[in-house]
């Protein structure tokens, strides 16, 4: 009986030490985990055959059904985790050819309440707070790139929580460097998912 009591006491002591060790180990923040996922997951490539453009996206995002959306020729990929939603989408928009790239950028930036506009020769990038109608979506922003081609604007957008902006640097760079044309060394989604 005494041996059983000693064995039970030793097991209880070991369990207490293990519990203490587990609790004193620093816990990783969601931002650290998100940064690791964003930086390590491979990219796939969405290909729109109707309009002839592509968009790379990280494979941790899932494709959403976009049948009832306002845009044409495109797709939406999202990630939900820890009460956070991150979305990348691409689509096409009509090009008013009489307007220059800078004029189009000013009009769209005003309509979308962009706080930053960076204009190139045949493309532009806008950044701003996310809105749902007239109401700002608290804590969320977007980065959107427009690339002119074939009578349309190809559009790539990232919607993200401002709190994790630095952790999403790779996705922000993907939008900035997007050209709407096929990327090299990025397998398309059919190769990765087998459909």
C-alpha positions in Angstrom: 0.0 0.0 0.0 2.8 2.4 0.9 4.5 1.6 -2.5 1.3 2.5 -4.3 1.0 5.7 -2.4 4.7 6.7 -3.2 4.1 5.7 -6.9 1.0 7.9 -7.0 2.8 10.8 -5.4 5.7 10.6 -7.9 3.2 10.4 -10.9 1.4 13.4 -9.5 4.7 15.3 -9.1 5.7 14.5 -12.7 2.3 15.6 -14.0 2.6 18.9 -12.1 6.1 19.5 -13.5 4.9 18.8 -17.1 1.9 21.1 -16.7 4.2 23.9 -15.4 6.6 23.4 -18.3 3.8 23.5 -20.9 2.4 26.7 -19.3 5.7 28.6 -19.1 6.6 27.9 -22.8 5.7 31.1 -24.7 2.6 30.8 -26.9 2.9 31.9 -30.5 0.6 34.8 -31.5 -1.8 34.3 -34.4 0.2 36.9 -36.4 3.3 34.8 -36.1 1.5 31.7 -37.2 -0.2 33.6 -40.0 3.1 35.0 -41.2 4.6 31.5 -41.3 1.7 30.1 -43.3 1.7 33.0 -45.7 5.4 32.7 -46.3 5.7 29.0 -46.6 2.7 27.7 -48.4 3.2 27.2 -52.2 1.4 29.2 -54.8 -1.1 27.9 -57.3 -2.4 29.8 -60.3 -6.0 30.5 -61.3 -6.4 30.7 -65.0 -9.4 32.5 -66.6 -9.8 31.0 -70.0 -12.6 33.3 -71.1 -10.5 36.5 -70.6 -7.0 35.0 -70.8 -5.5 36.1 -67.5 -4.1 34.4 -64.5 -3.6 35.1 -60.8 -1.3 33.4 -58.3 -2.8 32.7 -54.9 -1.5 30.7 -51.8 -2.8 27.2 -51.5 -4.0 27.7 -47.9 -6.9 29.7 -49.4 -10.0 28.0 -50.6 -11.9 28.9 -53.7 -15.3 30.4 -53.0 -18.4 30.1 -55.1 -18.7 33.4 -57.0 -21.8 32.8 -59.0 -23.9 35.6 -57.5 -21.1 38.1 -57.4 -21.0 41.5 -59.1 -18.0 40.8 -61.2 -17.4 38.8 -64.4 -14.5 36.7 -65.5 -12.8 35.8 -62.3 -12.6 34.0 -59.0 -12.3 34.5 -55.3 -10.1 32.7 -52.8 -10.5 33.1 -49.0 -9.0 32.0 -45.7 -11.0 32.0 -42.4 -9.1 31.5 -39.2 -9.1 32.9 -35.7 -12.0 35.2 -36.5 -10.1 36.7 -39.4 -11.0 36.6 -43.1 -8.4 37.2 -45.8 -9.6 37.3 -49.5 -7.9 37.5 -52.8 -10.0 37.9 -55.9 -9.6 38.7 -59.6 -12.0 39.8 -62.3 -12.3 42.0 -65.3 -13.8 45.5 -65.7 -14.7 47.5 -68.7 -12.0 49.8 -70.1 -13.2 53.3 -71.1 -10.5 53.7 -73.7 -10.8 57.5 -74.0 -9.4 57.8 -70.5 -5.7 57.6 -69.7 -4.4 55.3 -67.0 -4.0 58.2 -64.6 -7.5 59.5 -65.3 -9.0 56.0 -64.7 -7.0 55.6 -61.5 -8.3 59.0 -60.1 -11.9 58.1 -60.9 -11.7 54.6 -59.4 -9.7 55.8 -56.4 -12.4 58.4 -55.6 -15.2 55.8 -56.0 -13.5 53.3 -53.8 -12.3 55.9 -51.3 -8.7 54.9 -51.8 -6.1 56.6 -49.6 -3.1 55.8 -51.8 -2.8 55.6 -55.5 0.3 54.5 -57.4 0.1 54.8 -61.2 2.2 53.2 -63.8 2.1 53.3 -67.6 -0.7 50.6 -68.1 -1.5 49.8 -64.5 -2.2 51.3 -61.1 -2.5 50.2 -57.5 -4.9 51.6 -54.9 -5.1 51.1 -51.2 -7.8 52.1 -48.8 -10.2 51.2 -46.0 -12.8 48.6 -46.9 -16.4 49.7 -47.1 -19.7 47.9 -47.2 -21.9 50.5 -48.9 -21.4 53.7 -46.9 -20.2 52.0 -43.8 -16.5 51.4 -43.2 -15.6 47.8 -42.3 -13.8 48.3 -39.0 -10.2 47.0 -39.1 -10.1 45.9 -42.8 -8.4 47.4 -45.8 -7.8 46.4 -49.4 -5.1 46.6 -52.0 -6.2 46.5 -55.6 -4.2 46.4 -58.8 -5.6 47.2 -62.3 -3.8 46.1 -65.4 -5.0 47.4 -68.8 -5.2 45.0 -71.7 -7.5 43.8 -74.6 -10.2 46.4 -74.0 -10.6 45.5 -70.3 -9.0 46.2 -67.0 -7.8 43.1 -65.3 -8.3 43.5 -61.5 -6.6 41.7 -58.6 -7.7 42.6 -55.0 -6.6 41.5 -51.5 -8.9 42.3 -48.6 -7.2 41.9 -45.3 -7.3 42.8 -41.6 -5.1 45.9 -41.0 -3.8 44.4 -37.7 -2.0 41.7 -39.7 -0.7 43.9 -42.6 3.0 43.2 -41.8 2.3 39.4 -41.6 0.7 39.5 -45.0 3.6 41.2 -46.8 4.0 38.3 -49.3 0.4 38.6 -50.4 0.7 42.4 -50.7 3.8 41.9 -52.9 1.8 39.4 -55.0 -0.8 42.0 -55.8 1.9 44.7 -56.4 3.8 42.5 -58.9 0.7 41.0 -60.6 0.8 41.4 -64.4 -2.4 39.4 -65.3 -0.3 37.1 -67.4 0.9 33.7 -66.6 3.7 33.4 -64.0 6.6 31.1 -64.4 7.3 28.4 -61.9 3.8 28.5 -60.4 1.7 25.4 -61.1 -1.9 26.0 -62.0 -4.7 24.9 -59.6 -5.5 21.9 -61.8 -2.1 20.4 -61.1 -2.3 21.0 -57.4 -5.9 19.9 -56.8 -6.3 17.4 -59.7 -9.4 18.9 -61.4 
